[in-house]
Amino acid sequence: MSFSIATWNINSVRLRMPIVERLLREQAPDVLCLQETKVPDELFPEKAFRKLGYEHIAFHGQKGYHGVATVARRPIEIVEKRRFCEIEDCRHLSVTVRA
């Protein structure tokens, strides 16, 4: 069984959503990992990803800078929002995706 993962330092997920949609339609990775989403959790564009078949979503974001997300076509079983070195930046997200 094959399993594909794409990763992208996106520099604002909301700004680049049309390009993300094209990538997901054309390349169809099982998992997409995003860095520098630059969006607080309550404004993450979940509906747009779900509409494209990426029903399983984990994100850890903040306004204006940093932020990470994982979207998947397969179930995400474990999500850990991590903070290292006593820093409150939303830079780390650990997920387990069912293969």
C-alpha positions as CSV (number, residue, x, y, z in Angstrom):
1,M,0.0,0.0,0.0
2,S,1.4,3.4,-0.9
3,F,1.1,6.5,1.4
4,S,2.1,10.0,0.3
5,I,2.9,13.0,2.4
6,A,3.4,16.6,1.2
7,T,4.8,19.4,3.3
8,W,4.7,23.1,2.6
9,N,5.9,26.3,4.4
10,I,2.9,28.1,3.2
11,N,3.3,31.6,4.8
12,S,-0.5,32.1,5.3
13,V,-2.9,29.3,4.6
14,R,-5.9,31.6,4.0
15,L,-4.0,33.7,1.5
16,R,-2.9,30.7,-0.5
17,M,-6.0,28.6,-0.3
18,P,-6.7,28.6,-4.0
19,I,-3.2,27.2,-4.6
20,V,-3.6,24.7,-1.8
21,E,-6.9,23.5,-3.5
22,R,-5.1,23.0,-6.8
23,L,-2.3,21.1,-5.2
24,L,-4.7,18.8,-3.4
25,R,-6.8,18.2,-6.5
26,E,-3.7,17.5,-8.8
27,Q,-1.3,15.7,-6.4
28,A,-3.8,14.2,-3.9
29,P,-1.4,13.4,-1.1
30,D,-2.8,11.3,1.7
31,V,-1.4,13.9,4.2
32,L,-0.5,17.5,3.9
33,C,1.6,19.2,6.6
34,L,1.7,23.0,6.6
35,Q,4.0,25.3,8.4
36,E,3.6,29.1,9.0
37,T,-0.2,29.0,8.7
38,K,-0.4,32.4,10.3
39,V,-4.0,31.9,11.5
40,P,-5.6,31.5,14.9
41,D,-7.3,28.1,15.4
42,E,-10.8,29.6,15.3
43,L,-10.2,30.9,11.8
44,F,-8.5,27.9,10.2
45,P,-10.3,27.1,6.9
46,E,-11.5,23.6,7.9
47,K,-14.5,23.7,5.6
48,A,-12.4,24.2,2.5
49,F,-10.2,21.2,3.3
50,R,-13.2,19.0,4.2
51,K,-14.8,19.9,0.8
52,L,-11.7,18.5,-0.9
53,G,-12.0,15.2,1.0
54,Y,-9.5,16.0,3.8
55,E,-11.8,15.2,6.7
56,H,-9.2,14.7,9.3
57,I,-7.6,18.0,10.4
58,A,-5.3,19.0,13.3
59,F,-3.9,22.5,13.7
60,H,-2.1,24.7,16.2
61,G,-2.2,28.3,15.3
62,Q,-2.0,31.9,16.3
63,K,-2.6,35.2,14.7
64,G,0.0,36.7,12.4
65,Y,2.9,34.3,12.7
66,H,3.9,30.7,13.2
67,G,1.2,28.0,13.2
68,V,1.2,24.4,11.9
69,A,-1.4,22.1,10.5
70,T,-1.9,18.5,9.3
71,V,-4.8,17.6,7.0
72,A,-5.4,14.0,6.0
73,R,-7.6,11.8,4.0
74,R,-7.0,9.0,6.5
75,P,-7.9,9.2,10.2
76,I,-5.7,11.1,12.6
77,E,-5.6,9.1,15.8
78,I,-3.3,11.1,18.1
79,V,-2.8,14.8,18.2
80,E,-0.3,16.5,20.6
81,K,0.2,20.3,20.5
82,R,3.7,20.7,21.8
83,R,5.5,23.6,23.4
84,F,9.3,23.4,23.7
85,C,11.7,25.5,25.9
86,E,8.8,27.2,27.8
87,I,7.9,29.2,24.6
88,E,4.3,29.7,23.8
89,D,4.7,29.9,20.0
90,C,2.5,27.6,18.0
91,R,5.3,25.9,16.1
92,H,4.9,22.2,16.9
93,L,2.2,19.6,16.3
94,S,2.6,15.9,16.5
95,V,0.1,13.6,14.9
96,T,-0.4,9.9,14.2
97,V,-2.2,9.1,11.0
98,R,-3.7,5.7,10.4
99,A,-2.0,4.0,7.4
